[in-house]
Structure formats: structure tokens, C-alpha cells
Amino acid sequence: MPQPEIAEILKEHFVGLASDCDAPEPEVVDLISTHLADGMMLPFVLITDADGAFLTGWHGSVSPETMKDTLSGILP
């Protein structure tokens, strides 16, 4: 993550998981189908809680400001 402010938020509050877009896990498919059904462009970004419940997400590119605002908006 080239933006230090966003990298720090991710490092401090989130755990990353990459899934193969050609063979995603069933749980990932379910989350995308339910919450990003209109998604057409990679990457698909899903933010969940520790139990896998969807909190927010997006598809395609987003600006650093949008990413920072979105991540900050779900933090306690």
C-alpha cells in the first residue's frame, strides 16, 4: 500500500486475505453474490468482521481518500 496513512490503518486494524479470483472459496462467492452482486471489475474488496460477516466493500479501483474514509468509517 503506497499511501502511508492507509497502510497504517490496515496494519493496525485489519488482516488481509487473498483469494484466487478464478477459484474463490465458497464463503467468498457467497459474500460477493450477496453484497457485491453488481461487481464487474477486479479487485473485489470485502471487509468483514472476525466472524466473516460483511461490513463493507467495493469493486474496481477507488481513490485513496475513498479507501481511507471507508476503512475509518467502520472502525470503533
Secondary structure per residue as TSV (DSSP state, phi and psi in degrees):
chain	resnum	aa	ss	phi	psi
A	1	M	-	360.0	112.6
A	2	P	-	-73.6	-19.3
A	3	Q	-	-89.3	112.7
A	4	P	H	-56.8	-38.6
A	5	E	H	-62.8	-42.1
A	6	I	H	-72.9	-40.4
A	7	A	H	-57.9	-40.5
A	8	E	H	-65.9	-41.6
A	9	I	H	-61.1	-46.7
A	10	L	H	-62.6	-45.5
A	11	K	H	-62.4	-39.7
A	12	E	H	-79.9	-31.6
A	13	H	H	-122.4	-9.3
A	14	F	-	-133.0	156.7
A	15	V	-	-118.4	127.1
A	16	G	-	-87.5	146.7
A	17	L	-	-141.9	126.6
A	18	A	-	-103.0	140.6
A	19	S	-	-125.0	144.8
A	20	D	-	-69.6	118.1
A	21	C	T	-66.2	-19.8
A	22	D	T	-88.6	-15.0
A	23	A	S	-150.4	61.9
A	24	P	-	-69.7	154.6
A	25	E	-	-62.6	151.1
A	26	P	H	-55.3	-37.0
A	27	E	H	-64.3	-36.7
A	28	V	H	-68.8	-42.8
A	29	V	H	-59.2	-43.5
A	30	D	H	-61.5	-45.3
A	31	L	H	-62.9	-44.2
A	32	I	H	-64.3	-46.0
A	33	S	H	-60.5	-36.4
A	34	T	H	-82.2	-40.8
A	35	H	H	-112.2	-19.9
A	36	L	-	-131.7	41.0
A	37	A	T	-59.1	-26.7
A	38	D	T	-89.4	3.9
A	39	G	-	-64.5	132.2
A	40	M	-	-126.6	-13.7
A	41	M	S	-130.7	136.2
A	42	L	S	-73.3	152.1
A	43	P	-	-83.8	154.7
A	44	F	E	-94.7	124.0
A	45	V	E	-116.6	121.1
A	46	L	E	-117.2	126.5
A	47	I	E	-109.4	120.8
A	48	T	E	-124.1	167.9
A	49	D	-	-84.2	-177.1
A	50	A	T	-62.1	-21.5
A	51	D	T	-93.9	0.7
A	52	G	-	89.6	7.5
A	53	A	-	-76.7	132.1
A	54	F	E	-63.9	131.1
A	55	L	E	-108.2	-47.6
A	56	T	E	-166.0	174.1
A	57	G	E	175.1	176.2
A	58	W	E	-158.3	171.1
A	59	H	E	-132.6	152.4
A	60	G	S	76.3	-173.7
A	61	S	-	-82.6	150.4
A	62	V	-	-132.3	157.1
A	63	S	-	-71.0	156.1
A	64	P	H	-56.8	-37.2
A	65	E	H	-63.8	-43.3
A	66	T	H	-63.5	-43.8
A	67	M	H	-62.4	-46.6
A	68	K	H	-61.1	-46.5
A	69	D	H	-62.1	-41.9
A	70	T	H	-65.2	-46.8
A	71	L	H	-65.0	-45.7
A	72	S	H	-62.8	-32.9
A	73	G	H	-69.0	-17.8
A	74	I	H	-104.9	-1.6
A	75	L	-	-80.7	149.1
A	76	P	-	-66.6	360.0
